[in-house]
Amino acid sequence: MASSSKKYEGRERRKLRIRKRVTGTPERPRITVFRSAKHIYAQVVDDTQGATLAYVSTLSKDLRGQLGEATKVDAAKKVGALLAEMCRSKNITKVVFDRNGYQFHGRIKALAQAAREAGLDF
């Protein structure tokens, strides 16, 4: 168990280091990402008000039927595209990206690229 708690503590340290610099404002809210072994979650947050403006995950009703046998990376792409669509519907085009201590690789990168391709600027 020591190695997994060490891994978790390292991510938490990176997360706090990133959060010192990355904050969401009403003009440029923050996209934060969390991934578990099976699912990926993303939300758009305005840190000045402490409010979540949009939220999407692989468990969302909009995506649940579409995923089927999709790989986790494909699911992350769909989450990113749907999040960007929700943001555009709320007139949010510019955001900052908070990778939440995870490496910008794999599912995190796929989600970010899909959100960019769908029209978010970060």
ZIRA-V589392 format. One record per residue. PHI is phi in radians with two decimals (NA if undefined). PSI is psi in whole degrees, 0 to 359 (none if undefined). NEAR is the number of other C-alpha atoms within 12 Angstrom. Layout:
# ZIRA-V589392
PHI	PSI	NEAR
PHI	PSI	NEAR
This chain:
# ZIRA-V589392
NA	339	7
-1.07	321	8
-1.21	323	9
-1.25	323	10
-1.22	327	11
-1.14	320	12
-1.12	316	15
-1.11	317	17
-1.13	323	16
-1.12	317	18
-1.13	320	20
-1.10	320	18
-1.10	315	17
-1.10	319	20
-1.01	312	23
-1.14	323	19
-1.12	319	18
-1.19	318	22
-1.19	342	22
-1.09	325	13
-1.76	328	14
-1.72	113	25
-2.32	149	28
-1.67	137	29
-2.04	169	23
-1.05	326	24
-1.34	327	19
-2.41	81	26
-1.19	168	35
-1.79	131	40
-1.61	122	44
-2.02	144	39
-2.15	138	36
-2.26	137	30
-2.22	141	28
-1.97	187	17
-1.13	325	11
-1.85	329	17
-2.20	166	28
-2.32	140	35
-2.21	141	35
-2.45	141	43
-2.49	154	38
-1.86	124	42
-2.18	136	31
-1.73	106	25
-1.26	336	23
-1.18	324	15
-1.69	346	13
1.21	36	15
-2.06	141	17
-1.53	123	22
-1.60	328	31
-2.68	150	30
-2.57	132	30
-2.48	144	37
-2.58	174	34
-1.20	348	38
-1.63	356	23
-1.09	147	23
-1.07	327	14
-1.13	330	19
-1.81	340	26
-0.93	316	18
-1.34	337	14
-1.44	337	18
-1.28	315	23
0.91	241	13
-1.70	23	11
-1.13	148	18
-1.26	169	19
-1.15	326	27
-1.19	318	28
-1.11	322	27
-1.12	321	36
-1.12	322	39
-1.09	318	35
-1.16	322	40
-1.11	316	45
-1.09	318	43
-1.15	317	31
-1.17	322	36
-1.10	317	43
-1.12	321	38
-1.10	317	26
-1.12	321	26
-1.15	316	34
-1.08	324	23
-1.17	338	16
-1.77	17	18
1.05	37	19
-1.88	118	29
-2.06	332	28
-1.95	132	25
-2.44	169	34
-1.98	148	34
-1.86	125	36
-1.94	108	35
-1.39	358	35
1.09	32	32
1.54	353	27
-1.44	155	29
-1.14	142	20
-1.39	82	17
-2.80	153	15
1.11	238	21
-1.15	322	34
-1.14	315	37
-1.14	319	27
-1.09	317	28
-1.10	315	43
-1.13	316	37
-1.15	321	29
-1.15	321	28
-1.15	320	37
-1.11	314	28
-1.12	331	21
-1.50	1	25
2.09	359	25
-1.45	145	34
-1.92	113	23
-2.74	none	22
